[in-house]
Amino acid sequence: MATLEELTVVATQEIEDAKPMYAQVNNERREFTDSEYAQAKVDLGNSKWDAQQFGYIQARQEAYGSIADQLDMQYWDNVNSSTTWKDHIAKVKSDNPKPE
């Protein structure tokens, strides 16, 4: 896991590599100011940090499937004495681990 500082260094390099960057202001295109470049570096670093720290949440939500499907798995697990739902949940969690 990268620190916020390490991700900010990566973000800074990405912004530097993307120069020149432009803003549209009053129907006019102009290059970013120094303060806009600085803010873009901070914003991108924070975005990378959030994705690292919390990206697993969205990935898990998408992989779990709908509540209806999960309830159906639980019903059939009960009928068949199987562990399909528990196995599914365990796989989603192992495929998308929570950062330590």
C-alpha positions in Angstrom: 0.0 0.0 0.0 1.3 3.4 -1.0 1.2 6.3 1.4 -0.6 9.5 0.5 2.8 11.2 -0.1 3.9 8.4 -2.5 0.6 8.7 -4.4 1.0 12.5 -4.5 4.5 12.1 -6.1 2.9 9.8 -8.7 0.1 12.3 -9.3 2.6 15.1 -9.6 4.5 13.3 -12.3 1.3 12.4 -14.2 0.2 16.1 -14.2 3.7 17.2 -15.3 3.6 14.6 -18.1 0.1 15.8 -19.2 1.2 19.4 -19.6 0.0 21.6 -21.1 -3.5 21.4 -19.6 -6.3 23.8 -20.4 -9.3 25.3 -18.8 -12.4 26.7 -20.5 -13.3 30.1 -19.0 -15.9 32.4 -20.5 -15.8 30.5 -23.8 -12.0 31.0 -24.0 -9.5 28.2 -23.7 -6.4 29.0 -21.7 -3.6 27.0 -20.1 -3.9 26.2 -16.4 -2.3 28.7 -14.0 0.4 27.6 -11.6 -2.2 27.4 -8.8 -4.5 25.3 -11.0 -1.6 22.9 -11.7 -0.9 22.7 -8.0 -4.5 22.0 -7.2 -4.7 19.4 -9.9 -1.7 17.6 -8.4 -3.4 17.6 -4.9 -6.7 16.5 -6.3 -5.2 13.6 -8.3 -3.2 12.5 -5.3 -6.3 12.5 -3.1 -8.3 10.6 -5.8 -5.6 7.9 -6.0 -5.6 7.7 -2.2 -9.4 7.3 -2.0 -9.3 4.6 -4.8 -6.6 2.7 -2.9 -8.4 3.0 0.5 -12.0 2.6 -0.5 -12.1 1.1 -4.0 -12.7 -2.3 -2.6 -16.1 -1.2 -1.4 -17.5 -0.6 -4.8 -15.8 -3.7 -6.2 -17.4 -5.8 -3.5 -20.8 -4.2 -4.0 -20.7 -5.0 -7.7 -19.5 -8.5 -7.2 -22.0 -9.5 -4.5 -24.9 -9.3 -6.9 -28.5 -8.3 -6.1 -30.1 -9.0 -2.7 -32.7 -11.1 -4.6 -30.0 -13.3 -6.0 -28.4 -13.6 -2.6 -31.7 -14.5 -0.9 -32.3 -17.1 -3.6 -28.8 -18.6 -2.9 -29.6 -18.7 0.8 -33.0 -20.4 0.1 -31.5 -23.1 -2.0 -28.6 -23.5 0.4 -31.2 -24.2 3.1 -33.2 -26.6 0.9 -30.1 -28.4 -0.4 -27.9 -28.2 2.7 -25.3 -26.5 0.6 -23.0 -23.4 1.1 -23.3 -21.6 -2.2 -24.0 -18.2 -0.7 -21.3 -18.4 2.0 -18.8 -19.5 -0.6 -19.8 -16.7 -2.9 -19.5 -14.1 -0.2 -16.1 -15.5 0.9 -14.8 -15.4 -2.7 -16.0 -11.7 -3.2 -14.2 -10.8 0.0 -11.0 -12.6 -0.9 -11.0 -11.2 -4.5 -11.5 -7.7 -3.1 -9.6 -7.5 0.2 -10.0 -4.6 2.6 -6.7 -2.6 2.9 -4.9 -3.0 6.1 
